[in-house]
């Protein structure tokens, strides 16, 4: 599998190439945005849990919410 040769399609169009590029950019930017937002949210959630351990579920939910942004980027990847 690794040693197999990679060949370009003879009928690849520019429009299809731009669609694939746009899909990759959409997923990449969604991942970057999620990563940048999860840092402060995670820090705040840890502080909240340290003060009151009964807030663990709320902290977990708030930490998982930015992941929906990546799911939207992943959806755009398949729609394009």
C-alpha positions as CSV (number, residue, x, y, z in Angstrom):
1,X,0.0,0.0,0.0
2,X,2.8,2.4,0.9
3,X,4.9,1.5,-2.2
4,X,2.0,2.0,-4.6
5,X,2.3,4.8,-7.2
6,X,0.0,7.8,-7.0
7,X,-1.4,9.0,-10.3
8,X,-3.4,12.1,-11.0
9,X,-6.8,11.9,-12.7
10,X,-6.7,12.8,-16.3
11,X,-10.1,14.6,-16.2
12,X,-9.7,16.5,-12.9
13,X,-11.2,20.0,-13.3
14,X,-10.3,23.2,-11.8
15,X,-13.7,23.6,-10.2
16,X,-13.4,20.3,-8.4
17,X,-9.9,21.2,-7.2
18,X,-11.2,24.5,-5.8
19,X,-14.1,22.7,-4.1
20,X,-11.6,20.3,-2.5
21,X,-9.4,23.2,-1.4
22,X,-12.4,25.0,0.1
23,X,-13.5,21.9,2.0
24,X,-10.0,21.5,3.4
25,X,-9.8,25.2,4.4
26,X,-13.3,25.0,6.0
27,X,-12.3,22.0,8.2
28,X,-8.8,23.5,9.0
29,X,-10.2,26.8,10.1
30,X,-12.9,25.1,12.1
31,X,-10.3,23.1,13.9
32,X,-8.1,26.1,14.6
33,X,-11.1,28.1,16.0
34,X,-12.1,25.2,18.2
35,X,-8.6,24.8,19.5
36,X,-8.3,28.5,20.3
37,X,-11.6,28.5,22.1
38,X,-11.2,25.3,24.1
39,X,-8.2,26.6,26.0
40,X,-9.8,29.4,27.9
41,X,-13.1,27.4,28.3
42,X,-11.2,24.4,29.8
43,X,-9.2,26.6,32.2
44,X,-12.5,28.3,33.4
45,X,-14.1,24.9,33.7
46,X,-11.3,23.5,35.8
47,X,-11.5,26.6,38.1
48,X,-15.2,26.2,38.4
49,X,-14.9,22.5,39.3
50,X,-12.1,23.3,41.9
51,X,-14.4,25.7,43.7
52,X,-17.5,23.5,43.5
53,X,-17.2,19.9,42.5
54,X,-20.9,19.5,41.9
55,X,-20.4,21.6,38.7
56,X,-18.5,18.9,37.0
57,X,-21.2,18.1,34.4
58,X,-21.6,21.8,33.6
59,X,-17.9,22.1,33.1
60,X,-17.8,19.0,30.9
61,X,-20.7,20.4,28.7
62,X,-19.1,23.8,28.4
63,X,-15.8,22.2,27.4
64,X,-17.5,20.0,24.7
65,X,-19.6,22.8,23.2
66,X,-16.8,24.1,20.9
67,X,-16.5,20.7,19.3
68,X,-19.7,21.4,17.4
69,X,-17.8,24.0,15.4
70,X,-15.6,21.2,14.0
71,X,-18.6,19.1,13.3
72,X,-20.0,21.9,11.1
73,X,-16.6,22.1,9.3
74,X,-16.7,18.4,8.9
75,X,-20.2,18.6,7.4
76,X,-19.0,21.3,5.0
77,X,-16.2,19.0,4.0
78,X,-18.7,16.3,2.8
79,X,-21.2,18.7,1.3
80,X,-18.6,20.4,-1.0
